[in-house]
Amino acid sequence: MIKTILITGKSGQLGQSFQKIALQNSELRTQYLFTFVGREQLDLTCPQSITDYFKDKHFDIIINCAAYTAVDKAETESEVADQINHLAVKQLAEISRLNNSFFVHVSTDYVFDGMSHKPYVETDHTNPINVYGLTKLKGEQAIQVSGCKGVIIRTSWVYSEFGNNFVKTMLRLGRERESLNVIYNQIGTPTYASDLARSIFVVLKKFADIDMVVSSKKQAIQIYHYSNEGVCSWYDFAKAIFEIGNVNCQVNPIDAKDYPTPAKRPFYSLMDKSNIKQISGLEVPYWRDNLALCLGQLK
């Protein structure tokens, strides 16, 4: 039986990637009836807008791709960031519980402090070091105590052919300048948004029998980590963008302390993906391989 699915944040990188995949994949369209919404239809900055939207609507699945992601601006816009990343998420989780919807929420590696020297697993201690990470963690915690069923998927360094992101910024600056300084001592893994969207569909298929999740004695909310395979610094990432994109720009490695920002960033946010690969059978692409795919799309 076809399931109804609501995807928020339709204008964002992940929301647009979901739309692209849904459009290209006829099999998905036989499984799901998609509704994509943006701020015009569902304004997460306004609790009443959320309440009003769901007064006469019910969905089997809700995927929340919407988020406040301006990491530096969040330091001075903490109330807005908290409303979108925490309070609105809490409201969506409560609505999911009341309507028996399966809730998928996308979170971040920034819930960790970056002091680890091995990839983070889902049960590792969280300790965000900036406002953005704190609001995302509070959103996770609100889901976990809401009583709804669903999954939280933490990801990192998301880029795509849509919207504003590191890849598109580097391409623009690389064509404008002869050289760029990029941080070499913040370590993680880039994530192509299309790969993240596909992984979420695989997870949904795993939990297709939603009633089984509810009746399970396990915790109703499961947390998984997903990024592309491999590890790199922002410096490595920029070098790869220019090499694969055939952009003639020199990249100079600099220490994070020489590029101060309003928000602190974790120095190490590599995430262990063993759990999501085990439950889904996913083959996760290497980050450089699918960076090439994205750059091909941008051409």
N, C-alpha and C positions, 0 to 999 in steps of 0.2 A: 504494500500500500504506500502511495506517495506521501511523503512527509513535507509539511510546511516549514520553511526555514527563513528566519529573519537575520539579516546581516547588517549591523550598524557600521557607521563610518564609511559610507560608500565612496566618498571622495578621497579617502586616504590611500596610502600605498597598498595596504593589505586588502582593503575593501575593493579597490579597482582590480587587484590581482584575482580576487574571488570572481568578480564579474567576467574577467577575461576567460578564466578557466571554465566557468559555467557556460559561457557562450560557445566555447570550443568543444565541450564535452557533452555529446548528446545523451550518453548513458546517465550522467549526473542529472540531466533534466528529466529523465524518466523516474528518478528516485526522489527528487526534491522539487518543490514549488518555491522558487526564490522570491524574496522581497528584500530589496536593498534600500536602506534609508540613510539620509544625511541629516544635518542639523535642521534643515527646513522642515522635515517631517517629525523628527525626534531630537529635541534639543536637550542634551545631557547637562547643560548648565542650568536648566530649569526643572525642578522636581515636578511641577504641575504639568509641564509638557510631557513628561514621561508617563504620569498617571493618566492624562487625557488620551495619549496614543493607544494605550492598552485597554481602554474602557470597552472597546468593541472588537478587539483583535486577540487572537490566540494563535500561537505558533508551537509546533512540536519541538523545534530547536531554535535557540537564540545564540548567535555568534557575535560577541562584542569585539569589534575591531576598532571602535572609537576610543581615543585616548588623548590626553594632553601630553604632548611629547617634546615640548620646547624646554629642554632640560635646564638651560641657563635662566630663561625667563621665569621658570617655576620658582626660583629663589625669591622673586619679588611678587609673583602672582600665585602665592601658595593657596589662597582660598579658592581660586578658579581651578587650579590643578587638583585640589582635594575634592572639589565638587564632581569633576569629571572622572577622575581616576579612582575615587573612593566612594563618595556618597551616591553617585549615580549608579555605580556598579552594585552597591548594596541594594539599591532600589530594584535594579534589574534582576538580581538574584532572588529577592523576595517575590517579585512578580513571577519568576520562573517556578518558584516553589508553589505559589498559589495556583498557577495554571498547569502544573505538572510538565513544564517545558524542560528540555535538556539544555543546560547553559554552558557555553564554551567561552572562556575569557582568555584574552591574550595578555600576558604579563611580560616581565623584563628581567634580564640579568642584573639590573641595577638594584634589585632587592638585596644583593650581596655587597660586602664592603671591599672586595677585591684583594683581601690579605691572604688568600689561599695560595698554595703552590701546586695544587692538583685540581682537576676539573670538578666543578661543583655538582653534587648530586642533589636531588629534590629535597632531601631531608636535612641538608646542611643548615647551620644556623644563619638566619637572615639578619642583616645589620646595615641598612641603607645609609649612605653617606651624603645624600642630597635630598632635597624636597621631592623631586620627581620620584626617586626610588621609594621614599617613605610613603607617598600617596599611592603608589602602585602596590606596595606591600599591604597597606590598610585595605585596599580593594580586595586583595587575595583573602585577607583575614575575614572580611565581611562575608565573602562567598562561603567560606568554610563553616561559619556559624549560622548561615541562613537556613539550612535545612533543604536547600535545593539539590538537585543532582546535576552532575556535569564534570567538566575538566578545566583546569587552568594550565595553559601552555606558556612557559617562559621562553623568550627568544632573545636574540641579540643582534645589534648592528644591521638592522633591516634596510635594504635598498631595493629599488625596482626601476622600471622604466617610467613610473608614474611619480608625480609630486616632487617634493624637494628631498634630497638625500645626499649622502657623502659622495656617491659615484657621480651624480650629475654636477655637484659642486666642483669636484676635482676636474671633470672634463671641461667645464666652463673656465675655471681658473688656469688650467693647463694650456688652454688655447690662447689665453690672454697674457700669460707671463712666461718668462724663460725659466724660472725656478720657483719652487715652493718649499716651505719648511713644514714638516709633518712629524707628529709625535711618534717616537719609536718605542716607548716603554709603557704603553697601555695595550694589553694583550687580550684578544678575544677571537671570535669567529664571525665573519660576515654571514648574513642570511638573505638569500634571494626570496623576496616576498611570495613569488609564485610557488616556490618549494614549500614554504611555510603553509600556504593555503592548501596545497595538495596533501600535506601531512595531516592537516586538520580533517580533511575529507576521509583519509584512511582511518583516523581515530574514530570518527563518527561511524564508519562502517563496522569497526570493532565493537562499538557500543550500540549497534543498530537496534537490538532488543532493549529499548530503554527501560522497560519494566523490570528487567533483570537487574539493572543497576540499582534501582530503587530498593528492590527486595534483598539485595546483597547485604551481608553482615559487615562488609567492608565500609570504610568511610565513603560517604556519597560523593565527595569531591576528590578527584585524583589530580595530582600535579605531575606534569611532564616537562622535560627540557627538550627544546628543538632549535638547532641551528644547522648550517651546513657543516660538513666535515673539515677538519684541519684547524690550524691555529695561525694567527698572524698579528702584527701590530698595525696601527693606522698607517704607519710608514710603508710597511709591506703591502698593505691594501692599495695605497696610492700608487706605488711602483707598478703593481699588477694592472691597475686601471690604465695607466699610460702605456705599458708594454702591449697589452692586449688591444687597447683602443688606438694604438699607433699615434700617440700624442707625444710630440717632442718637447718635453719639459723635465728639467732636472729636479729630483726630489732630495731634499736635505733632511737627515734625521735630527730631531731636536728632543730634548728632555721635556717632559710634561711641565716641570717647574718653570721652564722658559716660555711657556704659553699659558699663563694663568687665565682661568675662566671663573665666572661667578659660582658655578656649581662644581664641586669635586667629582671626579670620575674614578671608578674602580681601576686599579692598575692591572688587575687580572680578573677576567670574568668568563673564562672558558667553562662551558657546561658539559657535563656528562650526559650523553643521549642514550645510554644503554637501555633504560626503561622503555622509552617510546619505541625503540627499535625492536625490543623483545615482544611487546604486546601487539605491535602492528605489522612486523615483518618488513618495515620500511628499509629501503636502501637509500641512504642519505648521500646526496651528491657532494663532491669535493668543492670547496668554495671557489677556487679559480676556474673550474670547469663551467659552473653556471654563471659566474661573472661574465664569461665570454658570451653565454647565451643572452644575458641582459644587454650587453654592449651591442650585440647583433641586432636586438630589438630597437635600440636607440638609434642605430644607423638608418 
